[in-house]
Amino acid sequence: MSLTDATSTTQQTPGRVDGPVLVSNLVAGACFLVVLALLSWPLAVLGAVYVAAASVCLAAVYARPALTRRQEAAAWVVPWLVAVALWAWVGGAGTDGGTWLLNVWFGFVIATPCYLVWQTSALAVRQLLAWRANPTSA
């Protein structure tokens, strides 16, 4: 089964996930989690749970045959907001509560570049998978 066959099959079956989106998000997330595990294993465990859940969420959304602009925007915004909330929680854990605005700012500043790099890396993995599935002859 080729990559295009797998993609077309998952897009036609409701309740399924888009294989290339799931694989690329998991691979890209795992690459960054390995580095994070060397720095802080509890954050890596929390990150692994987040990456797995967000990857399945994105893959389920993109398995749909057609998306409205609102659905596509929600598919990107919801995992990002969850990342902001997680980082705000992590930032507030060491400050005995602190101010909630400072915690949210910390979550926003850390989560946004992390999310963008993760999704950009996942896009690169998807492109690599598609290129390997259908190499063009020169």
JOCOR-V360252 format. One record per helix or strand. SS is the DSSP state (@ for helix, = for strand). FROM is the first residue (numbers start at 1). LEN is the number of residues. If there is no record, write none. Layout:
SS_FROM_LEN + SS_FROM_LEN
This chain:
@_3_10 + @_19_21 + @_41_22 + @_69_25 + @_100_34
